[in-house]
Amino acid sequence: MINNKKILAIIPARGGSKGLPRKNIRELAGKPLIAWTIEAGRKSKYIDRLIVSSEDFEIIEVAKKYGAEIPFVRPKHLAEDESLGLDPVFHALRELPGYDIVVLLQPTSPLRLTEDIDACIEQLIDSGGPACVSMTETEILPYWMYTLQDSGLMKPIITKKEIGIRRQDLPPVYILNGAVYVAETEWLSRAKSFITEETSAFIMPNNRSYDIDTEEDFLLCEWKMNKD
């Protein structure tokens, strides 16, 4: 709880994954991938309740082993490839009403720390806004990006007047890292998205911003965790 606001944290973990099958319970640096997020969330000084939302009973058993609460089994129609990313969040909020703030923690961000979760929650409160999400600075800049026309000619994404500026003079660019999403529950139910013009950003370092989606991501993250 923070400022007398009750906080629910949701870890969505479905069994299906085309990019990396069974990734949520695949062992990463000595424990299942999902365990890293469960342990970080359980240590939060603000989260009142941490749950895992899954339709997969193997994932559910692993989550229980590492201390997550499983108050319900997610309906299978909310765990399909076509299901929207926020479907499990809205389902959980319907099943567990009465929370002022919701935190979404994706299990594919194992390097995220408890300190990142709590700082993102604090940023939400301090900003006075309805939502806050974690981001990281990127070296892949849009200033030299192009789309290709049917003729094969290049079309810059950024207007011509900005092309050619020295790299050191360009403003930093940030991308979502997928680690922490925080929002007021009533606002989220109306906005239907964590990302709007009212959303503030909590900046995380690159070395904690790995988002596992492919085999290469998994191996790189495992190498880093074993190295550190």
Helices and strands as residue ranges (DSSP letters): E 7-12, G 23-25, E 27-28, E 31-32, H 33-42, E 49-53, H 57-65, G 76-78, H 87-95, E 101-104, H 114-127, E 131-137, G 142-144, E 146-148, E 154-156, G 160-162, G 167-169, E 174-184, H 185-191, E 199-203, G 206-208, H 215-227
